[in-house]
Amino acid sequence: MTALGTPDQPMWTSDVIRLRHSDRSPFDPQRPLAEAHLRAILEAARWAPTAHNMQNFEIIVVDDSSVLAAIGRVHGGTSEEFIRENYAQLSFSEEELIRKGTGLLATMFPLSWQDPNAASELATDFDHGFLDATMRSCPVVMVVVFDTRKRAPASERDFLGAMSLGCVMQNIWLTATTLGIGMQIMSVFSSAHVEEELRKILSIPSHLSIAFACRLGYPLEEPDRYLRVRRDIDRFAYRNAYAPRDEQ
Ligand SMILES: Cc1cc2nc3c(=O)[nH]c(=O)nc-3n(C[C@H](O)[C@H](O)[C@H](O)COP(=O)(O)O)c2cc1C
């Protein structure tokens, strides 16, 4: 993946939005993020819009190989709940995925995840449940945390705060794309048991919780091209009033 621009000469936003994708391929673990690139990514996070300008995030940049290795020894695992709900998003052919316009191809996942009733022990056969392979294939992990004691003013369950953290994620992701840096969100980091382990490794105090984590790096190879779909605009946009549609 080549860089699309520089922080001074970015590409058109619409191009970057279309080119951004989840990069689940290995990154070069020997190639740290260039300091200017890391800074540009943090600068993008810094300027993310947040409800009431709360700036409700802190970012832990992990690039020390011994800390990455310690994270790799954490058991990620996969819950039965995850397998069941992930299954609901799967399509079993490209035609099905194109017709639905949402979700993912089942073949992207290990075989054991393609059975909604797979026992969780079976489902963790992927990478033996440890984060090791993932951590060995990237030079940097960013862990974005937020203060659970605060919320956006009068926002039920801090929904607006959570949306703000999504804006931080997108700013990071678009900037990484511009710079030719691959990125993958790692939701497993926010699961209760992994978060507990990461608290110890990264000295995260109890009032902070992991919003999301991502692995970043320069891809070693062109990522596997798999089918990515989106709904057509007329399947989600309305003029002046919502109108129910027949959806398959
Ligand atoms: C909040 C959030 C959590 C996600 N968690 C994961 C994850 O744990 N692992 C992963 O590989 N991708 C994860 N993704 C990436 C989505 O699967 C991906 O964005 C979606 O399938 C669309 O594909 P694209 O990013 O290539 O456009 C996550 C994305 C978001 C926004």
The ligand as an SDF file (V2000), in Angstrom:
LIG
                    3D

 31 33  0  0  0  0  0  0  0  0999 V2000
  -16.5780   -0.1590   16.1350 C   0  0  0  0  0  0  0  0  0  0  0  0
  -15.9140   -1.1190   15.1530 C   0  0  0  0  0  0  0  0  0  0  0  0
  -15.4150   -2.3280   15.6160 C   0  0  0  0  0  0  0  0  0  0  0  0
  -14.7550   -3.1980   14.7350 C   0  0  0  0  0  0  0  0  0  0  0  0
  -14.1630   -4.3480   15.2240 N   0  0  0  0  0  0  0  0  0  0  0  0
  -13.3980   -5.0990   14.3950 C   0  0  0  0  0  0  0  0  0  0  0  0
  -12.6450   -6.2020   14.8820 C   0  0  0  0  0  0  0  0  0  0  0  0
  -12.6580   -6.5350   16.0630 O   0  0  0  0  0  0  0  0  0  0  0  0
  -11.8760   -6.8990   14.0130 N   0  0  0  0  0  0  0  0  0  0  0  0
  -11.8100   -6.5660   12.6890 C   0  0  0  0  0  0  0  0  0  0  0  0
  -11.0790   -7.2250   11.9510 O   0  0  0  0  0  0  0  0  0  0  0  0
  -12.5260   -5.5400   12.1890 N   0  0  0  0  0  0  0  0  0  0  0  0
  -13.3010   -4.7990   13.0110 C   0  0  0  0  0  0  0  0  0  0  0  0
  -14.0040   -3.7250   12.5170 N   0  0  0  0  0  0  0  0  0  0  0  0
  -13.9810   -3.4440   11.0870 C   0  0  0  0  0  0  0  0  0  0  0  0
  -15.3230   -3.7620   10.4000 C   0  0  0  0  0  0  0  0  0  0  0  0
  -15.5280   -5.1410   10.3190 O   0  0  0  0  0  0  0  0  0  0  0  0
  -15.2320   -3.1240    9.0240 C   0  0  0  0  0  0  0  0  0  0  0  0
  -15.1100   -1.7290    9.1660 O   0  0  0  0  0  0  0  0  0  0  0  0
  -16.4400   -3.4390    8.1470 C   0  0  0  0  0  0  0  0  0  0  0  0
  -16.5330   -4.8130    7.9030 O   0  0  0  0  0  0  0  0  0  0  0  0
  -16.3240   -2.7010    6.8250 C   0  0  0  0  0  0  0  0  0  0  0  0
  -15.1220   -3.0810    6.1640 O   0  0  0  0  0  0  0  0  0  0  0  0
  -14.0220   -2.0130    5.7800 P   0  0  0  0  0  0  0  0  0  0  0  0
  -13.4710   -1.4320    7.0770 O   0  0  0  0  0  0  0  0  0  0  0  0
  -12.9570   -2.7770    5.0430 O   0  0  0  0  0  0  0  0  0  0  0  0
  -14.6880   -0.9640    4.9720 O   0  0  0  0  0  0  0  0  0  0  0  0
  -14.6610   -2.8510   13.3720 C   0  0  0  0  0  0  0  0  0  0  0  0
  -15.1750   -1.6310   12.9230 C   0  0  0  0  0  0  0  0  0  0  0  0
  -15.7810   -0.7680   13.7900 C   0  0  0  0  0  0  0  0  0  0  0  0
  -16.2740    0.5680   13.2800 C   0  0  0  0  0  0  0  0  0  0  0  0
  1  2  1  0
  2  3  1  0
  2 30  2  0
  3  4  2  0
  4  5  1  0
  4 28  1  0
  5  6  2  0
  6  7  1  0
  6 13  1  0
  7  8  2  0
  7  9  1  0
  9 10  1  0
 10 11  2  0
 10 12  1  0
 12 13  2  0
 13 14  1  0
 14 15  1  0
 14 28  1  0
 15 16  1  0
 16 17  1  0
 16 18  1  0
 18 19  1  0
 18 20  1  0
 20 21  1  0
 20 22  1  0
 22 23  1  0
 23 24  1  0
 24 25  2  0
 24 26  1  0
 24 27  1  0
 28 29  2  0
 29 30  1  0
 30 31  1  0
M  END
$$$$
